[in-house]
Structures are given as structure tokens and as C-alpha cells.
């Protein structure tokens, strides 16, 4: 019996399709993985928006980062890197489950990109929310670093806030997990008010002992509104340029006091924020 020409054609088409699919699969398997973008620094800017931050303090905090990325000194620091570009993501945080990406990962390779990043940030509204979970902010930031498409020489989480951790995991546990992954956590403790229920007079000591960590970690305390913008600028320049932290930053970098990691001195209670919250809530 003769086979129909239609049946032969159908079988030939199926075989050809199968071979083509197999070839495509093999080529895909042999192809190199999608190249990651190389940067000198992958930086998560994580800013406190808890209710303890007054609206004017929030605006000062936001303006500090806007002015930093408009700064020629920051642009020059980026250019001086081995690769000449950095990756930045801007995050706002409050409670343990309250973290939001305001600006997604952005590669900044010069003045134009940095200025555009600042312009985008200036257009975003500010918000406030309850509780203060520095540990949640660190955990969220570490996940952003792990999921980014960036191949970075350094990974840094930049935490700014005006109070101690009072929600989520103990802050030291989150900090230590991040440091074990090779992440540096730097701090910008904001100490503009005194006498509030959740205020700490020595918030800088708390940040030094409980929040910051990793290679070259440091903090830049903010003790006055007039210092705020310059302190943020100083901190960003030092993170971008990987400058040594001890002492006082050069005048061209804002001249702010830069405090390196220190473990000496009186012990700091890293659960003080949780204790304050329990006392306030009567539990």
C-alpha cells in the first residue's frame, strides 16, 4: 500500500520541528548566563519614615540625599572608581513588614545619571508609618542586594533613623546575618530631639554597638538641622569612594564627624527599643 504524500509531509514536519526545538534547547543550555552589570558599589539607601520622624525631619532627610546626588563631589567620587559606576536603590522603612522601594535599582555612571536620580527622588511623595524595625530594613535591603543584577565590588546598606529597633527580630541578629554575607552596614543616627518616649540620648552609641558592621563600617551622627544635608553628603561620598572612616571628614566632603566601629566603652543594651515599647504599651 502506498503511503499518502500528505502523511509523509506531516511526519517530516513533526521531525523537523522536534529537531529545531532540540537544537534551540541545546544552544540555550550552552549560551553563557546573562551578563551582570559591573559596578564599584551596590548601595541600598534605607531611610526611616516612622512616626517619630517629624514631617520637617523627613523633608530634611530626603533633601540631604537629593543634594548629595546633585553634588559634584559625589559625581567625582563615582568617576574615580575602578569601573566608574555604582548601583543605587532608595528604600523607605518603618515596621517589621513595612518596607517600600521608592526608586528601584539605578546604575549611576556620572553627573547626568546622578542628577536624574536626584530629580526622580525629588518628585516622590513622603509618607509616615508606625514602629521602627531596623532589623526589618536590613533584612529587606539584603534581599534587594541578593536579587539585583549587579556584580559589585562592595555591597553597602546605608541605614538612617532617629530611634532604636522596637519591632521584628533583634537588630544585632539581622546585622550579623548581613555581615556574614559580606555586606557592610553603615549608619546615620538622627538626634534632633530629646525627651520623647522612644528617644535615645546616645543613639549614636546604640548604632555603633548594635546597627553598623562589616568591613570599613562607620556612622555619621546628625545632631542639628543645619548639619543634616552636609552629613548625608559626607556619608554618600565616603561610601562611594570607600574612604577610611576614622576622624573627621575633609572639609570638601562636608566636614562631618565620622565615627568608626568601636566596641569599647560602656555596654549598650541592643534591646532597649523593645523594652521601651513594652513599657509604653504596658506589657
C-alpha positions in Angstrom: 0.0 0.0 0.0 1.4 3.4 -0.9 1.7 6.0 1.8 -0.1 9.2 1.2 2.1 12.2 0.4 0.2 14.2 3.0 1.1 11.7 5.8 4.7 11.8 4.8 4.8 15.5 4.8 3.2 15.7 8.2 5.7 13.3 9.7 8.6 15.2 8.1 7.3 18.4 9.5 7.0 17.0 13.0 10.5 15.6 12.9 11.9 18.9 11.7 10.0 20.8 14.4 11.4 18.4 17.0 14.9 18.8 15.8 14.6 22.5 15.8 13.3 22.6 19.3 16.1 20.3 20.5 18.7 22.5 18.8 17.3 25.6 20.4 17.3 23.9 23.8 21.0 22.9 23.3 22.0 26.4 22.2 20.2 27.9 25.2 22.0 25.5 27.6 25.4 26.3 26.1 24.8 30.0 26.0 26.5 32.0 28.8 24.3 33.3 31.6 23.1 36.9 31.1 26.0 39.2 32.0 25.6 41.2 35.1 26.3 44.9 35.2 29.6 45.5 36.9 29.7 48.3 39.4 32.1 49.6 42.1 29.3 49.7 44.7 25.8 48.3 45.2 24.2 50.7 47.7 20.9 50.4 49.4 19.8 53.7 50.9 17.3 52.8 53.6 15.6 55.7 55.4 13.4 55.8 58.5 9.8 57.1 57.9 8.4 56.1 61.3 6.0 58.5 63.1 8.9 59.6 65.4 10.3 61.4 62.3 8.5 64.7 62.1 7.4 65.8 58.6 10.1 68.5 58.5 12.8 66.0 59.5 11.6 63.7 56.7 11.9 66.5 54.3 15.4 67.3 55.6 16.4 63.7 55.3 15.1 63.5 51.7 16.7 66.8 50.8 20.0 65.5 52.1 20.1 62.6 49.6 18.8 64.8 46.8 21.6 67.3 47.3 24.1 64.5 47.7 23.4 63.1 44.3 23.4 66.6 42.8 26.9 67.2 44.3 29.9 67.5 42.0 31.9 65.8 44.8 29.7 62.7 44.6 30.0 62.7 40.8 33.8 62.9 41.1 33.8 60.1 43.6 31.8 57.9 41.2 34.2 58.7 38.3 37.2 57.8 40.4 36.0 54.2 41.0 37.7 51.3 39.2 34.7 50.8 37.0 33.3 54.3 37.3 29.7 53.5 38.1 27.6 52.5 41.1 24.1 50.9 41.6 21.7 52.6 44.0 18.2 51.7 45.3 16.2 54.0 47.6 14.0 52.4 50.3 11.7 53.7 53.0 11.0 51.6 56.1 9.1 51.6 59.4 7.6 48.5 61.0 8.8 44.9 60.6 6.7 44.3 57.4 6.7 47.9 56.1 9.5 48.5 53.6 8.9 50.1 50.2 11.2 50.7 47.3 10.8 54.4 46.3 13.4 54.3 43.5 14.4 50.9 42.0 18.0 49.8 41.3 19.6 52.6 39.2 23.0 52.5 37.6 24.8 55.8 38.0 27.8 56.4 35.8 28.3 60.1 36.0 26.8 63.5 36.7 23.8 63.2 34.3 22.6 59.9 35.8 23.2 61.1 39.4 21.3 64.3 38.7 18.4 62.4 37.1 18.3 60.1 40.2 18.1 63.1 42.4 15.3 64.6 40.2 13.3 61.4 40.4 13.6 61.3 44.2 12.5 65.0 44.5 9.2 64.1 42.8 8.3 61.2 45.1 5.9 62.0 48.0 6.9 61.3 51.6 4.9 59.2 54.0 4.9 58.1 57.6 4.1 54.8 59.3 4.2 53.1 62.7 7.0 51.3 64.6 10.8 51.1 64.0 12.2 47.9 62.7 15.9 48.5 61.8 16.2 44.7 61.6 13.4 44.5 59.0 15.1 47.3 57.0 18.4 45.4 57.0 16.8 42.1 56.0 14.8 43.7 53.2 17.9 45.5 52.0 20.0 42.3 52.0 17.3 40.6 49.8 17.5 43.5 47.4 21.2 43.1 47.1 20.9 39.4 46.5 18.3 39.8 43.8 20.0 42.6 41.9 21.5 42.1 38.5 24.7 43.9 39.7 28.1 42.5 40.1 29.5 44.7 42.8 33.0 45.0 44.4 31.3 46.2 47.5 27.7 45.9 48.9 26.6 48.5 51.4 23.3 49.2 53.3 23.0 52.8 54.4 20.6 53.0 57.4 19.3 56.3 58.7 16.9 56.6 61.6 16.0 58.5 64.8 15.4 55.7 67.2 16.3 52.1 68.2 14.8 48.9 66.9 11.4 48.1 68.5 9.9 45.6 66.1 10.9 42.5 64.3 14.0 40.4 65.0 16.7 41.8 67.3 18.7 44.2 65.3 22.0 42.5 66.0 20.8 39.2 64.5 19.9 41.0 61.2 23.1 43.0 61.2 25.2 39.9 61.8 23.4 37.9 59.1 24.1 40.7 56.6 27.8 41.0 57.6 28.2 37.2 57.1 27.1 37.7 53.5 29.9 40.3 53.0 27.6 43.3 53.3 28.7 46.5 55.1 26.1 48.3 57.2 26.7 52.0 57.8 24.6 54.3 60.0 23.2 57.8 60.0 21.7 58.2 63.6 19.4 61.3 63.7 19.4 63.0 67.1 17.5 66.2 66.6 15.0 65.8 69.5 15.2 64.8 73.2 12.7 63.8 75.8 10.4 61.7 73.6 9.1 58.3 74.7 11.3 56.5 72.2 14.2 58.9 72.0 17.8 57.8 73.0 20.2 60.5 74.0 23.1 58.2 73.0 21.6 56.9 69.7 25.0 57.1 68.1 26.4 54.7 70.7 23.4 52.4 70.0 24.1 52.5 66.3 27.8 51.9 66.8 27.3 48.9 69.0 24.1 47.4 67.5 23.5 48.5 63.9 26.6 49.1 61.9 29.1 46.3 61.0 31.2 44.8 58.3 34.4 45.9 56.5 35.0 49.7 56.9 31.7 50.3 58.5 31.1 53.8 60.1 28.4 56.2 61.2 27.8 59.9 60.8 25.7 61.3 63.6 23.3 64.2 62.9 22.8 66.5 65.9 21.4 69.6 64.2 19.2 70.5 61.4 21.9 72.7 59.9 24.2 69.7 59.7 21.8 67.3 58.1 22.4 67.9 54.4 26.2 68.1 54.9 26.2 64.9 56.9 24.3 62.9 54.3 26.6 64.2 51.6 29.7 63.2 53.7 28.3 59.8 54.2 27.5 59.2 50.5 30.9 60.4 49.4 32.6 58.1 51.8 30.5 55.1 50.8 31.1 55.7 47.1 34.8 56.3 47.4 35.4 53.7 50.1 37.3 56.2 52.1 38.8 55.3 55.5 36.4 56.1 58.3 38.3 57.4 61.4 38.3 61.0 62.4 36.7 64.0 60.8 35.9 64.0 57.1 37.8 66.6 54.9 36.0 70.0 54.6 35.3 69.4 50.9 33.2 66.3 52.0 31.1 68.3 54.4 33.4 68.1 57.5 31.0 65.9 59.5 32.2 63.8 62.3 32.7 60.2 61.1 32.8 57.6 63.8 34.3 54.1 63.0 33.2 50.9 64.5 34.2 50.7 68.2 33.3 48.0 70.7 34.9 49.7 73.7 33.2 51.7 76.4 30.1 51.1 78.5 27.9 48.2 77.3 24.9 49.2 75.2 21.6 47.4 75.5 20.7 46.4 72.0 17.2 45.5 73.1 16.5 49.0 74.6 14.0 49.8 71.9 12.0 46.7 72.5 12.0 47.4 76.3 10.8 51.0 75.7 7.9 49.7 73.5 6.8 47.1 76.1 6.9 49.7 78.8 4.9 52.2 76.7 2.3 49.6 75.8 2.1 48.3 79.4 3.1 44.8 78.5 
